[in-house]
Amino acid sequence: MSVSIGQSLFLIFFGAAAVWFGVVVFRTHSMVRSAIALLFSQTAVGAMFLVMQAEFLGVLQIMMMASEMSVMAIFMVMFMMDPGGLGAMDMTHQKRLSLWAGGIGLTFALAVIWLTGWGPAAQAAPAAAEQTAALGRELLGRSMFVFESAGLTILTAMVAATMVAIAPTEEHGR
């Protein structure tokens, strides 16, 4: 698989968009705007997969994040006092600790990127159908228990959150 100039430019564009919207998540004063920025950031990551010709992963990333953000927005509207961010609200907490943790994490990540011997780059990638088949074998093989457990845990948490949200209160009677 040779990378064209167009693919490189789109990869850089979507990478920059993902980082930019990731920053916007923490810079806005609205939970809803933060959720939308997170959706755009993760959609840009999905678009990066598409540019790298990993179609299945790209579409999966975009669909998963759209579903996740929809559920998150519903719960925000249900539970937050001011989900639209019309009141004064600061989305950052423990700023000094956060900056230090982010700086240390960035330094560590860059050290791993630059100091690890990654070996030679692959000269050719398998076709999209072969990639999808290999991913399916992986997910339905040794990783199936992990994914099924995670899915069951998420479902249980969603049911529990819904039950808490609709539980009768003293005011409404039983």
Buried (B, 14 or more C-beta within 10 A) or exposed (E): EEEEEEBEEBBEBBBEBBEEBBEBBEEBBBBBBBBBBBBBBBBBBBBBBBBBBBBBBBEBBBEEBEEBBEEBBEBBEEEEEEBEBEEEEEBEEEEEEEEEEEEEEEEEEEEEEEEEEEEEEEEEEEEEEEBBEEBEEEEEEEEEEEEEEEEEEEEEEEEEBEEEEEEEEEEEEE
